[in-house]
Structures are given as structure tokens and as C-alpha cells.
Amino acid sequence: MKGPQILGCLVIAVMGALMINILIHDGMDHGVGFDVFLAGAGDPWQLFINNDLVTGLWFMCGWIILRERGGRVIDRVAWVWMVLWWGNIIVAAYVLRAAWQSGGDWQRFFLGRQAGTVRETGMPPIVRVGSGLAGVAVILWLAQALVLVRWAGIPTAGYLLGFLPIILTLLLLAFPARPMARR
């Protein structure tokens, strides 16, 4: 399981550094890149690259839906929504989670609950409380960001589509599901 874990950490580190670069040099005051993604559709190569990215993300969503079958529907919705909006940094986080839950068993890594009981997340109370507080903080930040862009169409859509799944995920971390055995 070291390979997926190393790769997941590497992707998160690189994407995190790129996100910090965006925050420093551009900011998120125009809809979390949604307008940039849409603007690129006019160039045939950018359109190809965008579609290649989205197609790969749909494959990952299929795996997540399969692997999470038998759990809470809301968890699947949150993961898929985040993957489709935030891309491969979320895929990397999911791979790390799957590797940890599998306990080194490749069948459980790929199939999750269909291969048997997966490990509990076992998060300490401080992580759960912190996730809940972070969810509230993101809600407050989102509200002020929407006011700052004066509810303009594309930025508002970008903010809502981008940050609602983060809020949902933080709240799901604060209130995790119990593990379920294969049926």
C-alpha cells in the first residue's frame, strides 16, 4: 500500500503548492476558476485537455461510487461532487483514505465494503469538533464572498458549486458514518 500512499501525498503536496500560488497571485474572487475553465473552451487544445481531465475524473467517480456502495448515500454524493469540482487533489485524498481503510488488503482497497468490513475512521473528538468548526467557518467565508461579488452569475455559481461540497464534507467528517460489513 506504500505506492498509492506516496503518490497520493505527492499529488496533494503539488496541488496544495499550486493552490497557494493561486491564492497569493490571483485570489478566489472570481468564482474559484470556474470562469477560467469555461473561457478555455474556445481553444481546441484547451477544450481537449479540459475534456480529458473531466473524463478521467468521471472514471474515478465510478470507482468511488462502487467502492462506497453500502454506505451513506450522502458520503458518495460529497466525494463525487468534490472530485468533479476540485479534481485530482480530492482523488489523491480519497486514495489515501482507501489505502488506510484497506489495512494493506488490495481487494478492500479497490472494492471497499464489497470485499468485507472496512476499518473505522477512528477520528479523535478534536478532529470531529475541528471539522464542524471549519465547516461553520467556510459557511461564513462563503457568505461574505458571495456578498463581495454581488451575487454575479459565474462567480456565484463557482463559489456555490466549489464550496458547498467542502462544507458538506467537513460536516460529514464531524458526524462520520459507522462502518458496515458486506451484505
N, C-alpha and C positions, 0 to 999 in steps of 0.2 A: 504494500500500500504506500510505500515511500514515494514512488513515481508520481501518482496523482496528487499527493500532498505537496511535493516540491513544486510541481507545475502550477498547482492552484495558488500557492503562496507567491510564486514568481509573477503570475498574471495579476494578482491583487496588488503587489508592490508596484509593478509598472503602471497599471491603470490608476492606482492611487496617486503616483507621482504626476501622471498626466492630468488628473483631476485637479491637483494642487496648482499646476501650471495654468490651467483654465481659470481657477479662482483668482490667482494673482494677476494674470494678464488680460482677462476678458470679463470674468464675473458671470453670474447667472441671471442677469437682469433682462434677458430676452427669451425666456422660456426653456431653459435647460437644453439648448442646442437643437430643439425641435425645428426652429426656423432654418438653421444651417443644414440639417438633414434634408428638409424639403427643398431648399434652394439648390442643392446639388443634383436634383433630379433632372435639371436641364442639360447637363453634360452626360453624354452616353457612357463614358467610362465611370463617372461617379455613380450613375444610375446602376450600372453593372455591379460595382463594389457594394453599394447600398443593398441591392437585392441579394448578393452573395452573403452578406452579413445576416440579413433577415432570414434567409433560407436556413443557414446554419443554426440560428437561434431557434427556429421552428423545430428542427431536429432535436435540439436539447430540450425544448418544451415537451416534446413527445416522450422523451426518456423520463423527465421529471413526473409527468402525469402517470406513466406506467409504474414508476418506482414508488410513488406516493399513494397508489391505489390502495384503498382500505383505511386510509387516514381521513382527517378532516378535509372536506372539500375546500374550505376557506384557505387552508395551507397551500393546496395546489394552485388555487387562484392567485394567491400572493406571489408564489415563486414564479409562475408563468408570466404574470404581469410585470414583475421586476426584471425577469430575463428579457422580455420583449422591449422594455424601456431602457434599462441600464446596460444590457448586453453582457459581454463576456466576464466582466468583474463579478457579476452575480452568478454566472455559470461556474466560475472558479470557487466562489464561496459555497455553492451547492456541492461541488465535487469534494471540497474539504469536509463538509458536513457528512456526505455519503461515505467517505473514507473512514471518518471517525465512527459513524454508526455501524459500519460493517464489521468492525473488530478484526480486520485483516482477511475476511472471507469475501472473495471476489464475487461469488454468486449473490451475496447480500449487498455488495457494493452496487452491482448492476440492477438487481431485481427488488431490493428493499424488502418490503413486507411479504411479497410473493415468495421469497426464499426463506421466510421464517421471521421470528421476532427480531426487530431492530433495537439497538440499545437506546435507552432513555437519554435525553439531552443532559439531564442531571445538572441543570444550571443552578448555581447558588442563588439565594434570595437577592443578594446585592445586584446580580446581573438582571434578574427579573424586574426589580424595582427600577434600576437604571434604564432598562429598556422602556418601561412605562413612562418614566420621566422624559426620556429622549423623545418618545412619541408625542407627548404633550408639547415639548419644545419645538418639534418640527411643525406641529399644527399651528403654533403661534407664529413661527417664522413664515410659514406658507401664507397665513392670513395677511401679514404685513407685506409680503412680496406681491400678492395679488392687488393690494391697495396701491402699491408703488407703480405697478404697470397699468393702473386704472382699468383693470379687467379687460385689457385689449385681447382680441381673439386668440392669436397664435401664442403669445406668451402665457396667457391664462390656461390654454389647453396644455401647453408644455409643462407648466407648473403642476397642474392637477394630475395629468397622466404620469408625471415623473415622481411626484412626492406622495400621492395617496398610497401607492403600494409600499413605500418606505414606512409611512405611518402604520399601515396595516401590519406589516412585518414586525415592526417594533412592538406593537400591541400583542401580536401573536407570540412573540418571544416572552413578553411579560406574563402571558397566560398560555403556556405550552400544552399541547395535547398529550395524553397518556399514550405510551406505546401499545401497539396492538399486535397480537400474534396473527399468523396466516390463518385464513379461514378454510 
